[in-house]
């Protein structure tokens, strides 16, 4: 299932910035933290990839005790 979102542009007197919001459901599923650093990579003209700067640890697997 995809999460459609719109690209937003903020124009200021001497600059402009473009924003793409991440829906809360996606951010929670990915386990993002506030102020976490990420990096955009252009794969193709129609594909943008977001990568974490620091990989997050995988959830620890619980061992079963018999």
N, C-alpha and C positions, 0 to 999 in steps of 0.2 A: 504494500500500500504506500502510495506517495503522499507527500505533504506539500501541496502547492503554496507558494509564497511569492510576493512581488519584490522586485528590486526597487529600492528607494534612493533618490538623489537629494542631497542636502547642498544647496548653493549658498555660499557666503560671499562677502564682498571680494575677497582675494583668493578664494579656494572653493573646492567642492569635494564632497565625499559621497561614495555609493555604499549602501547598506543592504545586506541580505539577512533577514531575521531567521533564526532557527526556532521552529515551533517547540513549545515546552515539552511535548511528548517525546520528540526526538532528542532533545537535550537530556531529559531524564533517562531515556533508554541508553544513551551513550555515556551517561555518568559524568557529564561536564560539570566543572566547578566554576564558580564566578571568577572572572579575571584569568581563566586558563588561556594560555597562548596556543594558537593554532596557525596553520599556514595554508594558503590557497595555492593550488597547482593547476595550471591549464593543461588538461590532457588533450583536448581538441577544442575547436571553436564552440562546440555545443556541450562540452563536458568540463565542469569545474570540480576539483577534488579538494576536500578539506582534510588536512592531516594534523594530528596532534604533534606539538614540538617535543613533548616528553611522553613516551608510551605509558599508559596506565597499567598497573599490575592486573593480571587476570584474577578473577575471584578464586579464592582457595577452595579446593575440593575437600569436602569433609570425608574423613576415613570412617568406615563403619567398624564398630567393635562388636564382635560376636560374643 
